[in-house]
Amino acid sequence: MATLAQPAKVRVSPRQVLDILLPYSWHHVREQIIIVVPVCLYLALFHFLVLRSTLGRVAGIVTGIAILVLGLAFFLEGVRVGLVPMGDTIGNTLPRRSRLPTVLVFAF
């Protein structure tokens, strides 16, 4: 019985890892910034104009928004990598293997 040869390991330096990951990550973080900033601006206007609050806790609020943006980016990346392929598989397989009533139950 023949055994398969192990492929040679690819050596990647930390700099090469960053060169690959940073543009990819920045794209997803930028998407979340575009989504979150209008909501934050609306809330800031409401906070200052209606509630007449001061800028006492700006550092905490900015930190919270930054954590929110990073958390959303990680969460949506997990959805893209983990759940979307499973949904595609179910969506492609279920109609072929099941009858119409079963598909309608899962659709609704």
C-alpha positions as CSV (number, residue, x, y, z in Angstrom):
1,M,0.0,0.0,0.0
2,A,1.4,3.4,-1.0
3,T,1.4,6.3,1.4
4,L,0.9,9.8,0.4
5,A,3.8,12.1,0.9
6,Q,3.3,15.0,3.2
7,P,3.4,18.4,1.5
8,A,6.2,20.7,2.4
9,K,5.3,23.2,5.1
10,V,5.0,26.8,3.9
11,R,7.0,29.2,6.1
12,V,5.2,32.5,6.7
13,S,6.8,35.3,8.7
14,P,4.8,37.4,11.1
15,R,5.2,40.4,8.7
16,Q,3.7,38.4,5.9
17,V,0.8,37.4,8.2
18,L,0.1,41.0,8.9
19,D,0.4,42.0,5.3
20,I,-2.3,39.4,4.5
21,L,-4.6,39.9,7.5
22,L,-4.6,43.7,8.0
23,P,-6.2,44.7,4.6
24,Y,-8.8,41.9,5.0
25,S,-9.6,42.8,8.6
26,W,-9.7,46.6,7.8
27,H,-12.3,46.0,5.1
28,H,-14.6,44.3,7.6
29,V,-14.0,46.9,10.4
30,R,-14.6,49.7,7.9
31,E,-18.0,48.2,7.0
32,Q,-19.0,48.3,10.6
33,I,-17.7,51.8,11.1
34,I,-19.9,52.9,8.2
35,I,-22.9,51.2,9.8
36,V,-22.3,52.4,13.4
37,V,-21.2,56.0,12.9
38,P,-24.6,57.4,11.7
39,V,-26.3,55.7,14.7
40,C,-23.7,57.1,17.1
41,L,-24.1,60.6,15.6
42,Y,-27.8,60.5,16.0
43,L,-27.5,59.3,19.6
44,A,-24.9,62.0,20.3
45,L,-27.2,64.7,19.0
46,F,-30.0,63.4,21.1
47,H,-27.8,63.2,24.1
48,F,-26.6,66.8,23.8
49,L,-29.7,68.5,22.4
50,V,-32.5,66.7,24.2
51,L,-30.9,65.5,27.4
52,R,-28.6,68.5,27.7
53,S,-25.7,66.3,28.9
54,T,-22.0,67.2,29.0
55,L,-18.9,65.6,27.6
56,G,-18.0,64.0,31.0
57,R,-17.7,60.4,29.8
58,V,-16.5,60.7,26.3
59,A,-13.5,58.4,26.7
60,G,-15.7,55.6,28.0
61,I,-18.2,56.1,25.2
62,V,-15.6,56.1,22.5
63,T,-14.0,53.0,23.9
64,G,-17.4,51.3,24.0
65,I,-18.0,52.2,20.4
66,A,-14.6,50.9,19.3
67,I,-15.3,47.6,21.1
68,L,-18.7,47.4,19.5
69,V,-17.3,47.9,16.0
70,L,-14.6,45.2,16.6
71,G,-17.2,42.8,18.1
72,L,-19.5,43.2,15.2
73,A,-16.7,42.7,12.7
74,F,-15.7,39.4,14.4
75,F,-19.3,38.3,14.8
76,L,-20.1,38.8,11.2
77,E,-16.9,37.1,10.1
78,G,-17.9,34.1,12.1
79,V,-21.4,34.1,10.5
80,R,-19.8,34.3,7.0
81,V,-17.4,31.5,7.7
82,G,-19.5,29.2,9.9
83,L,-23.2,29.7,9.2
84,V,-23.5,30.8,5.6
85,P,-21.9,27.7,4.1
86,M,-24.2,25.5,6.2
87,G,-27.2,27.5,5.1
88,D,-26.1,27.3,1.5
89,T,-25.8,23.5,1.8
90,I,-29.2,23.1,3.4
91,G,-30.8,25.5,0.9
92,N,-29.3,23.5,-2.0
93,T,-30.0,20.1,-0.6
94,L,-33.4,20.4,1.0
95,P,-35.5,21.2,-2.1
96,R,-33.9,18.3,-4.0
97,R,-34.5,15.7,-1.3
98,S,-37.8,16.8,0.3
99,R,-41.3,17.3,-0.8
100,L,-42.9,20.8,-1.1
101,P,-44.7,20.8,2.3
102,T,-41.4,20.0,4.1
103,V,-39.6,22.8,2.3
104,L,-42.4,25.2,3.1
105,V,-42.3,24.3,6.8
106,F,-38.6,25.2,6.9
107,A,-39.1,28.3,4.8
108,F,-41.8,29.8,7.1
